[in-house]
C-alpha cells in the first residue's frame, strides 16, 4: 500500500491512512507493507533549498529547513503519544544533519547529483518514521524500516535503477520477518542506496516505483497506489473538466498513459508488477469506499467487450517537449545511419519519446533537454539539425484501437484545423500519438475528450 504526499499532508490525512490500513489488515488478516512519500510539498521545498545552497545562500536555506522541521515536529505532536519523544528526537537529529549538509554545500556553491539525493531523501525518511510511530500509538503493530537498507540500486544519482537480485535478498532479510511478526512494515518510497551504502533516489514520483518493487519481490496479491483522485481518469482534470474514472485497464494501456503524462501513476510502476502479474489498484485515500481503477495483465475478451465499441480508454498529454529534426540527404538511406543517429542519444543518456521518418528526415521528440546542445553538436557531424521547442505530445490509448479501424480516423478528424507536427501509431496499435504546439493542447484535449467520452 503506497500513500502519496497528499495522503500524509496533515494529521487528518494520516488518521485516514491509519483507518485504511487497519481495515485492509482486518479484511486480509495479514499485515500489509506500507510505503509513504514525503509530506505534501516537502520535496519541492527541499529542491528549492538545494538551489539556495548552490547559490551560496546558506541563511535562507537554513531558514527554509527550520520551517520544515517545525512542520514535522507539529505533525509528530499531533499524531503520536507514547512514542512522541523518541520520534521528535529522530526528527531533530535528521534536520540537524540536513542543515549541516546544506551549509557545507552552500560554502562550496555546488550541489552534485549525489548531494541532491542526500538532501531529497530526508523527506521520505522522516515522514515514514512519523507514520510508523502513529501506527503504533493507534494500536496497529508496526515497525519502521529504513528503505535505504532494503532497496539496492546502481550509482546513477537522481534516477537510480534498482538491483532486483540484491534487493530481493534484503527484502527477505529485513521486510519478510516484520510480516511474520504480524507487524505493518513502514518504509519511505523514492529512496534507496548503492551497494556502498550511498543514498540514491529513483527520480521524482519514484515512490510508486518503490512500492511496486517491494510488492514484486514479496510476491504480494495486490499493489495499491493511494492518491487524491478516484483512479485513472480519461483525461487530466486540470485540462479537461469532469473526466471519467476508468474502472479497468490493461498493463499495456496503463504504461502508455503513465509514460505520456498521466500524473496519477509513475511510468516505471507497472514494470515490476507485470513481471509477476500482480494487479495494481489506484485508490483515493479521501474516498476509500470508491473501487478505483484496477490494472491487470489478464486482458480477456470479456473485459474488452464490456467497453462500449468505438471507445478509447483515456487520453494523456506531456507538455514542454522538443522536436528534433535530423536531415541528411547524403546518408539517410545509407546502411547504419539510424544506428549512428540513436547512438548519439544513447551516449548522452537522453530517451526519445516519439519517432517518425520521411524520405529525407527523421524526427524525434525529447522532454529532457539538459544535454540537448551536446546532442545537436554531435548530430551535426553528419546531418542538418533543427530543434523546435514548446511542443507537446497527446497520446490516445485504448485496446480497442487494435480491432476498431475507425478510431484512428475519428481521432484525426476531431483535431481538424489544429496543426499537427507529427502523428504516429505504435506497432502494438494501442495508442495514437500526436505532436503539436503547447498552445494547442487545451483545444486538442477538449475535442478528443468530447469525441470519445
N, C-alpha and C positions, 0 to 999 in steps of 0.2 A: 504494500500500500504506500504509494508516493503522494505526499502532500506538498503542493507548491507554496510559493510565498504568500499568496492571499489566504491560504488555509492556515497560516501561522502568523497572520498580520497583527493580531491583538489578543487579549485574554479571552474574549468571547469566541474567537476563531479556534483557539487551542481547546477551549471547552467543547466545541462541536467536534473537533478532531478526536478527542478522547471518547466522546459518546459513540462516534462512528466505529472506532477501533473496538470498543467494548462490545458493541452489537455484532460486529463481524466475528469477533472471537467466540462469542456465545453461539452464533449460528454454526460456525465450523467446528467448535470445540477444540480449536487449535490456536496457538498464538501466532498472529501474522508478523512479518518483518515490516517495519515502518521506516521509510526514507523521507526526510524532510529537507526542504530548501531553506535558505536564509529567510529571515523575516522580510515581509514585503518592502521593497525599495532599498534594502541594505546593500545588495550587490552593486546597484547603481551608485550609491554613496561611496562605497569602497573604491570603485573605479575612479570617481572624482577625486578621492583622497590620493590615489596613486598619481593622478595628473598634477595635483598640487605639489606632491613630493618631487616630481620630475622638474617642476618649475622652481624648486627650491624654497617653496613657501611652507616651511615646517610649522609655523604657528597656526596657520589656517587649517592645515592638515590635522594637527593635534586637536584643535577645537572641534572639528567635524567628528573625530573619533571619540572625544569626550561626550559629545551629544549622543552618539551611537551607544556608548557604554551606559549612559543614563537610561536610554530607551530599553536596553536589555535588562538592566537592573530593575526597572519598573515592571517589566514583563515578568521577571522571575518572582518578584514580590507578590504579584497578583495571582500567579498560577501554582505556587508551591507553599508548603507549610513546614513539614518535618525536615525536608531536605533543602530548605531555603538558604541556610547559612553556607552549606557546602557548595551550593550552586552559585551563590553570589561570589564566593571566594574564587571559584573557577572563572567566572566572568571577569573578575578584577585582574586575575593573572593573565588571561588571554589578551585583554586590552592593554595591559602594561607592556607585554611583549610586542604587541602590534604597534603601539605608539613608539617604542624604541626602534623597531624596524623602520618605520616610516621616517623617523627623524634621521636615521642613518642614510636612507635613500635621498632625503632632501639635501643633505650635506653633499652628496655625490652628484646631485642633479641628474640621476639616472635610475630608471626602473626597468630592469631586464624582464623578459618573459618569466624567468624563474622567480624573481622577486614579486612580480604581479600575482603569480599563483599563490605565493605565501600570504599576500595581503587579502586576496579574494576568498581564500579558503576559510578565513576566520568566521565569515557569516554563517556557513553551514555547520562548522564545528560547534559554535556557541548555541545556535538555535536547536540543534539536535540534543545537546546536553540539557537545555532548559525543558524541552518536550519530554525527554526521558524522566526527568525529575517530576514533572507534572503528572505523568502516568502513575508513577509510584505513589505520589501523595494522594492520588484519586482512587487508589485501591486496585490499580491494574499493574500486576507484577511486570517489571520491565528492567532492561539493562542497556546502558549506553555503550555503544561500540564505536570506536574511532575508525571511520571509513578509510582513513589513510593507512591503517594497518591491514585492511581487508582487500581493497582494490589496488592491484599492482598494475602499473602502466609503463609505457615507454617514457622517454625523457623529452618528448615533444611538448614543451610547456605551452599552456593556453589552449591546446587541443590534443591532449594526450590520448593514445589508443590503449585500450585495456589488453593485458596479457591474460587470456582466459585460463590457461593451464595453471599459472602461478596463483591467480586469483581464486581458482577453484580449490586449491589446497588451503588457502587462507579462510575461505568460506566454511570448509569442513572443520577447520581448527577453531575458528572464532565465532561463527554465526550459528552453525548447527547445534552446538551444545546449549546455546541460550534457549532455543526452542525446546530442546529435550528437558530443560529445567522448567518448562511451561511458562517462560517469560517472553514478553514482546521485546525483540531486539530493535533498537532505535539508532539509525545512522544518518549522517549528513549525506546528501546527494552531491553530485558535481565534482567531488574531490577524490583523489587517490594519492599514490606515491610511487615513485620509481623504485626499482629493485634496491637502490642505495638509500631509500627512505626519504628522498627529497619530495616535498609536496608538489603535486601536479593537479591540474583541473582538466575536465573533459570539454570545456568550452561552454559558452552561455547556453542555458537551457538543458545542461547535461544532467540534471537531477532525474529527469525521466529515464535517461540512458542508464544511470546508476541503478535505478530500481529494476530495469529490465535485465541488466547484467546479474544482479543478485538473484532475481527471480529465476533466471535460466539456470544459474549454477546450483540453485536449490531445488530445481525441477518442481516449482510450485504449480498449483492448479490454475491460478489466475494472477495476472498483474493488473493492479488497479492504479489509475492515474487520477487523483483527486484534484480538481481545479475549481474555477469560479464560474464555469458555464456548464450547461446540462449535457454536453457531449460534443462530438464533432459536428460542426454546423455546415449547412450548404454553402455558406459564404462568410467572409469576415464581417461581423456585425458593425465594425467601425466604418465599413464602406457600404454595405447593403443593409438597409433597415429590416428587422424582423426575419432573419434567416431561419430555416427549419433545422431541427436536430435530425441527424442521420442515425437511425436506430441500429443499423448493422452494415458493416463493410468488410471487404477482404483486406488481408495484409498488404497486397499489392496496391490497392486503392489508397489505403492509409499512408503508405510510404510515399506515393506520388504527392498526395495532398500536403504531408508534412514537409517534404523537401521543397515544395513550391510555395511555402508560406503559410500553411495553416498553423497558427500560433499555439493551438491547444496541445500540440504534440511535438516533441523534439524529433527531427528527421531520423536520427540513429536509433530511436527507441525500439522500433519494430524488429531490427535485425536479430538481437538475442532471442526475442520471443518466437520469431519464425523458425530459428534453428531448433527449437524444442517444441514447436507447435503449441505454444502456450497462449491462450486467449488474453487479449488486453481489453480492459474496460475503462472508459473515460467517464468520470462521475463528478457531480457538483457537491462540494462539501457544504454549500449553503442550502442545498436542496437534496439531501441524501436519499430520499424516497424515490427520486426520479431514476428510471432504469438506465439512463445514459446511452452511450454508444458501445456496442460490442464489436471488437475487431478479431476476426478468426481467419485461419488458413483454410478451413473447410468451406469453400465457396460452392455449394451444391446447386444443382439446377433448381431445387425447390426455393432456395434463398433468392436466386436471381428472378424467378417467376413471381415472387412476392412483390417485386418492384413493378410499378406501372411501366408498360412498354413505352419506349421513347424517352425515358428519364435518364439524366445524368445522376451521378452520386453527389457531387459537390464541385465547387469551383474555388480556386485559391489564387493568390497573387503574390508576387515578390517584386518589390519596388527597388529603385536605385541600382539597376544593373547596367552594365556597359556592353554594347555590341562592338565586337572587334571583327572587321572585315579584312581578310587576308587574300590578296590577289597576286597571281604570278602566272602570266600567260606563257612564260617560258617553262615553268616546272609543274603546273597544276596537274597535268595528266601523266607526268613522269613517275616512274616507279620510285616509291619511297617518300614522295612529297608529304603525304598525310602523316606518316610516321615522324618525319622531321618536324613537321608543324606541331604535333601534340607533344613531342619530346620537350619542346620549349616550355609548355605549360607545366609538364611534369617536373622539369628542372627547378622551376620556381614554386612548386607545391601549390598551384592555383587550379582548383577544379573548374570545369566547364559545365554549364547547365544545358544549353541548347546548341545544337549543331545543325546547320543547313549548308548545302552545297549547290553551286550552279556551274555552268560551263567554264566560268573564268574566276570564280572566287569561292572561298569558304568563309562562312560567318559563324561566330560563336558568341555566347554571352557569358560574362563572368560577374559575380557580385562581390568578390574580394579583389579590390584594386590596389592593394598595398604594394604589389610587385609588378603592377601593370607597365610602368615605364620601362623596366628592365626587360619584360616580355616583349614589348613592342620593339625595343632596340635589337633584340635577338632575331625577331621575325623579319626585321628589315634587312637582315643579311641576305635573304633570298626571296623577299616578297615586298609588295607595296602594302602598307597597313593603314587603316583608317579606324578611329575609335569614335563611337557615338554614345556619350553618357546620358544620364537621366532617362533611361528606358525602364520598362517593366515587363514582367512575364505574367501572363494569365494562363492558368492550367485548368482545363475542364476534364474531369476524371469520371470514369464510370465503366464497370464491367460490360454494360450494355453496348458500348462502342464496338465491341468485338462482333456483335451479332446484328445490330441495327445500323444498316448502311446509310440511313437518312440523317443520323445525328451530326455527322461532320458538316453536311451542307446546311443544316439548321443553325449550327453554331456560327458558321461563317456569315450566313445571311443576317443573323442577329447583330453582327458587328458592321453592317453596311454603313459606308461613309466614314468609318473610323479607320485612319491609316494604319495598316498592319505592316510592321517592319519585317518580321519573319513568321512563318507558320510551319509547324512540324507535328507529325503524328508518330508516336513511338512504335517500335516494332511489336510491342505487346498489344497495341491497339486498345489500351486502357485510358489513354489521355490524348487531348489535343492541346498543343501549346501555341500561344500567340505572343509575339513580342511587339510592343507598341510603346508609345511615349508615356512617361509618368503622368502627364497631364490628362491623358485619355482613360486612365484606369477606372475612375468613378463611373463614367458613362458606359464603358465596356462591361464592367462587372454588373452594373444595374441591368443592362439589356440582356445579358446572358441569364441572369437570375430570373428576370421576368419571363424569358422564353421557355425555361425548363422547370421552374419551380413556382 
